[in-house]
Amino acid sequence: MTPSFLQSAQRLQAAGQPYCLVSVLRVQPPASAKAGDKALVTGAGIVEGWIGGGCAQPAVLKTARRALLDGRARLIRISPSDVGSERELQDVLEFGMACHSGGTLELFVDPVLPQAQLVIVGDSPLAAALCTLAPRVGLPVTVLAHDADAARFPDAQRVLATEDAAAQLPPGAFVVVATQGRRDLQGLRAALAASARQVFFVASARKAQVLKAALIEAGHAADAVNAIVAPAGEPIGAQTPEEIALSVLATVVAAKRGPAPEPVAATPVPAIAAEMAAVMASAVAPAVAPAKSCCGG
């Protein structure tokens, strides 16, 4: 690989941009590519390198977009056949192309995804437990909470002591709102303002329903609000903050390993006073006792 190729790959990684490393494995002439040729391919197209001409590129781009969605590498073959044909032969995805050259290419499409990040919203015992456990399953942590004390979160990469720091959050992160009755609505607003891959809210089903209704009434997009996963966590009978954190992280890891959901655009953040009034009008229940299951809070 040339220095410019490596520099382009480093720039993509530094920017948190997912891409595919596409390598030509085998060539049956005539073809413009040769074995060993490589390219960096994002969802928008080829950034650097060469893997063949106009006949190969549409199939490579289509496959790269799929790989970036589910994180799975693919082996593809591009050979003379009917225009637009596509079939799966064991572990090879074959594309038929009516190219004048008549050659065949086999390529390996390997997705390179940014490291998943976890944003924990809230300054609660559960938030502290999540911050301790998450790095041990490969999730670097950013804590976002009003007047948060960084000393309570020694395992966090960053502690942002404000709920108005959405622009400072890593894009595409998983967000867990672990406010547990303290500034729940503000925490949910902060989560909706982030460019999150998925948002989880640790709360009872009833509490989540009331707060979601208040958010929608206050002007947030219903699609974004309804996409919040609540109650969060696997039903393992968790009671302590550490057990609840374990159940929530199991759900986050499952989402991390699965395909990315369709992104939902964030909506403008309305005034907190209007949202608090909406909650009062919705007759929010009094504070509940400490959680006794994975969905407590």
Secondary structure, DSSP 8 states (H G I E B T S, - for coil): --HHHHHHHHHHHHTT--EEEEEEEEEESS-S--TT-EEEEETTEEEEE---STTHHHHHHHHHHHHHHH---EEEEEEE-STT-EEEETTEEEEEE--SS--EEEEEEEEE-----EEEE--SHHHHHHHHHGGGGT--EEEE-TT--GGG-TT-SEEE--S--GGGS-TT-EEEE--TTSSHHHHHHHHHHS--SEEEE-S-HHHHHHHHHHHHHTT--HHHHHTSB-S-S--S---SHHHHHHHHHHHHHHHHHS-------------HHHHHHHHHHTT---------STT--
